[in-house]
Amino acid sequence: MTTAVVTDSTTSLAPGVLERPDVRVVPLTFHFGEVETYTDKLDMSNEEFYERLRDSDVFPTTAQPAPGAFVETYEVLSDYDDILVLTLSSKFSGTYESALQAAGMVERPVHVLDTRSAEMGSGLILLEALRCIDEGGDFDEVRRAAEMAIGGANVLFAVGTLEYLARSGRIGRAQRLLGTALDVRPVLKVADGEIVPFKRTRGRKRQVASIVEEVRPAAEAGRTLYFGHIAAPELLSELAERLGVEVKLVAEIGGVVGSHVGLGAYGVAHL
């Protein structure tokens, strides 16, 4: 029995993952106004996107893939017995529903899981599923490995401003941090598929310190850390240095997620 894995473009991909024949990525899209549509992580470089985000008066919107895009992907993987689909949180997007609807349109086993995460968190969940495949696990074992990773995924991230989350409508329970005092630098986390406030700090140094304090036990235990940032490599390097770890997995967060969290965001995920 062979298993393939399908995910969406908001999942951070470790080196070599995209080249695997048993992995496919279905992209989301983002839009500037009514006429400009771009495919996430393909049609525009991250540098171009964030320059546009900074300078444009038009705030980008994002869109889930149509069910047909998933159907096409499932059919391409006809050589595999089973397909496991890992999507970003259903509280962030309708991508999970599109994948689920598509699963009902094909005559083959397709199991769709909501990762309740995105980017680095989803990337770690994907790696766990692939590890199980590489160790010879059957479909049920691969699914269970992914489900355990979903339950254990931790994502902490820092933003310079809550403006982008508020404008995109993805601010979740972090809404209560809006309108706080000058130079408040919030640290947020993804919990049960939505963005929630973790800690309110003043100044960048305390913001970094709060992430270090929370993540240090995982780093000291040797757990895999997946770092991510938006035009903030120096902050990410500082975070890794203070954790005393080498950066082995790092993602430049793409436009779909980046349009929600904004320039200067950085963070880390672990299981």
N, C-alpha and C positions, 0 to 999 in steps of 0.2 A: 504494500500500500504506500503510495507516494502523496506528499502534501505540498501544495504551493501556498504562498502567502501574498495577499493583496493588501496594500495600504494606500493612504492618500498622501498628497504632497505636503501636508503639514507635519508629517513624521520626519524627524531628523534621521538621515541615513549615514551609518558608519561607513568608513572606506570599504569598498568592495561589495557592499550589499546590492547596489543597483545593477552590478554586472552579473548577479546570480540569475540563472534561468528560471528558478522557482520563486522569484519575487517580481511583482509588478506594482507600479505606482499609478494611481488615478488622480489627475491634478484637479485642484480647485481653480477658480479664476478670480481676478480682481478687476475692478472697473474704476476708471476716472471719468465721471460724468456718464452720459448715456451712450456715447459712441466708442469710447476707448476701452477695449477689453483685452486683458492679458492673461496668459496661462501662468499659474504660480510656478516660480523657479525655472521657467523656460524662456519666456518671451522678453524678459527684462532682467538685467543683472541686479543683484542686491544693491550695488552702489548707485545705479541709475534710479531704482525704485525709491530709495531713501532720500536721494537728492530731490526727487519729485515730491515725495511726502513732505519734506521740509519747506519747499518753495511754493507749492501749489495752494491755491485758495480752495480747490476742490478736494474734499475728503474722499478717499477711495472706499468703495463698498466691495464686499466679497460674495461669492456665490458657490454653492455646493455643486458637485458634478451631477449631471442628469443620470437617472438610472441606466439609460442606454450606454453610458460610458463604462459603467461597471459590467453590464451584460457583455459588451465587446471584450473586456478584459477576461472575464470568466471563460468565454469561448476560446480565447487564444491559449488558455491553459488546459486544453482538452487532453493533453498527455498525462495529466495528474489525476489521481483518484479523488482527492479531496482538496477543497480550497478553504483556507482560513482568511477572513477579512478583518483587518484591524483599522478602525477609523478614529478620528479625533473625537473628543467628547461631544455627545449629542446635545449638551447644554451650550456648546459653542456654535454648532452648525447642524444643518439637516443632512450632512453627508452620511451619517449612520442610517438614516431612513432611506436614502437613495440606494445604498448598498444592500439593505434588507429587501427593499422592493425588487431590486434586480435579481436577488437570490431566488425569489419566487417566480422569476421569468425564465429560468433555465432548468433543464432536466438533468441536474447533477447535484451532488452534495456540496453545498456552500454554507458555511457557518460564519455569521457576522458577529464580531465583538466590539462593543463600545469601550475604547481604552480609558475613557474618562480623563483623558490627558491630551497633550499635543507636543509637537517638536521633540525636545530631549526626552521627556517622559515616554512618549509613544515610541521613540527610537530605542529605548532600553527594553520596552515590552516586545518590540519586534525582534531584537537580538536574542531574547530568551526563547522565543518561538523557533528561531533559526538554529539556536544551539541545540534544542531538542531534536530538530530534524536531522542535524548533522550527527547526532549521537544515535541515530537509528530509531527514534521514537515514532510510534504510529500516530494517526490523526488525533485520537483521544488524548494521548500523552502531550502532543504539541498544543492542543487546545487548553489542557489543564495548566501547562507551563505558562501560557499566555495569561490565563485567568489569575494565576497566582501572582504574576508580575503586575497585573493591573491592580490587584489588591494591595500590593506592597510598594507601588510607585510613589515617590515623593518628589515634588517639583517646587523649588523656591526661586523667586526671581525678584529683582529690584527694578524699579522704574524711576525715571527722573521726574515724571509728571503723570498724573492720572487722567490727563486731558484726552489721550487717545482712547483709553478704555471707556471713558464716559461718552465720547462722541460715537463710538462704535456700538454702544449698548451692551458690551461684554463685561462690564465692570462687576457684575454680581454683587456679593455681599461687601465688597470693598467700597461700595457706594458711600458708606458712612465716613470714609476718610476724606471725601471731597470737602473743599472749603476749609481745610485745616491751616494752621499757621505757616508762615513763610519758612522755606527750607526744610519742611517735613519731607523726609525721604522714605516712603513706605516700602516695606518688604511684604510681598504677597506670596500666596501659595495656591496650588491647585488641590482642592479637596472635593472628593466625590464629584468630579467633573466640572466644578465651577471655581472661579477665582474668589478667594476669600482673603481678608487681611490677616497677616501673620504678626507683624510688629510695625509700630510707628517709630521711626528714628529721626533724629535731627542731624543733618550733615551726612556727606558721603561716607566718611570713615566709620561712623557708627552703623550705617547701613550695611557696609561690607562686614563689619564685626558681627552683626546679628546673624548673617548667613553663615559665617564661619563657625560661630558657636553652635548653631543647629546642625550643621553638616559634619562637623569634626568627628563625632562618633562613627559615622559611616566611613569616613576617610581612614580613620585609625583602624577600622575593622577590615580594611582592604577591599571594600565594596567598589564596584565600578561606578565612576562618576561621569556624567555626560554634561559638559558645559555648553552654554549657548549665549549668544550676544547679538546686539544690533549696533554695529559701528562703535563698539566699546571693547576692543581687544585688550587695551591696557587695564581696564577694570577687571576683566576676566583673568588676566595674568596675575594681578594683585590678589584676587580671590584664591587662585590655585596656590600661589606662594604662601599665603597665610594658612592654607590648609595643609601645606607641606606635601603636596602631590604634584606629579607630572601630568600635564594636560594631554591625555591620550585620545579622548573623544571630544570634539568641539564642533558646534554647529553655528553657522551664520544663519540666523533666523530669517526665513523668507518673507515675502510681501504679505501673504494672507494673514499670518499671525502678527507680523511686524506692524501692520496697519492698525492693529488693536493695542499693542503695548508701547509702540513708539520708539523713537531714537534714544539710544543710550541705555536701553534695557539690557540686563545681563542676569544670568542665573545658573543653576546647576540642578541636575536630577540624579536620584539614586534609587535603588531598590532596597 
